[in-house]
Amino acid sequence: MKAAGYLVRVDNLGRIVIPVRIRRALDLHNDSCLELFTEEDRIIMRRYQAVCAFCGSEESLTEYKEKHICAHCLEAINKSRV
């Protein structure tokens, strides 16, 4: 893990500010989504990437009832319904 050398404080609403240099380096914008994870005493943030709910693929996704399904799995589901 690369140390960035920034110290940020949590405000009274539980928010932190990601420094502009880090946002620019990671191409984060106002509408960017991040995922948060904990690992022991660490908080890990990464850019959210939608994946298929069944196989984990990131390609050819369709959203259905707030879930993502890839074209391959959607085709398999449609074939099994016949």
C-alpha positions in Angstrom: 0.0 0.0 0.0 1.4 3.4 -1.0 1.4 6.0 1.8 -0.1 9.3 0.6 0.9 11.4 3.6 -2.5 12.9 4.3 -4.2 13.3 7.6 -8.0 13.8 7.5 -10.5 14.2 10.3 -14.0 12.7 10.6 -16.5 15.5 11.0 -19.5 15.4 13.4 -21.7 13.7 10.7 -19.1 11.0 10.2 -17.8 12.3 6.9 -14.2 12.6 5.6 -12.8 14.6 2.7 -10.7 12.8 0.1 -8.0 15.2 -0.8 -8.2 16.6 -4.3 -4.8 15.2 -5.4 -6.0 11.7 -4.6 -9.4 12.3 -6.3 -7.6 13.5 -9.4 -5.1 10.6 -9.4 -8.0 8.1 -9.2 -10.3 10.0 -11.5 -13.0 10.4 -8.9 -15.8 12.8 -9.6 -18.8 14.1 -7.6 -21.0 11.2 -8.9 -18.4 8.5 -8.4 -19.5 5.5 -6.3 -17.1 3.9 -3.8 -17.3 0.6 -1.9 -16.1 0.5 1.7 -14.7 -2.6 3.4 -13.0 -3.2 6.7 -10.0 -5.4 7.3 -8.8 -5.7 10.8 -8.2 -2.1 11.8 -8.3 -0.7 8.2 -11.0 0.9 6.1 -10.5 0.0 2.4 -12.2 2.1 -0.3 -12.3 1.3 -3.9 -14.2 2.5 -6.9 -17.5 0.6 -7.3 -17.7 -1.7 -10.3 -21.0 -3.4 -11.1 -20.7 -7.2 -11.7 -23.1 -10.0 -12.6 -24.9 -11.3 -9.5 -24.4 -14.9 -10.8 -20.9 -15.2 -12.3 -19.1 -11.9 -11.4 -18.5 -10.8 -15.0 -18.2 -7.1 -15.6 -19.2 -7.2 -19.3 -22.5 -6.8 -21.1 -24.5 -6.1 -17.9 -28.3 -5.5 -17.7 -29.9 -4.2 -14.5 -33.0 -6.0 -13.2 -34.6 -5.2 -9.8 -31.4 -3.5 -8.6 -29.2 -6.5 -9.6 -26.8 -6.8 -12.5 -27.0 -9.8 -14.9 -24.5 -10.4 -17.8 -25.8 -11.4 -21.2 -24.4 -14.9 -20.8 -26.3 -15.6 -17.6 -29.4 -13.9 -18.9 -29.4 -16.2 -21.9 -28.9 -19.2 -19.6 -31.9 -18.1 -17.4 -34.1 -17.6 -20.5 -33.2 -21.1 -21.9 -33.9 -22.8 -18.5 -37.4 -21.2 -18.5 -38.4 -22.9 -21.7 
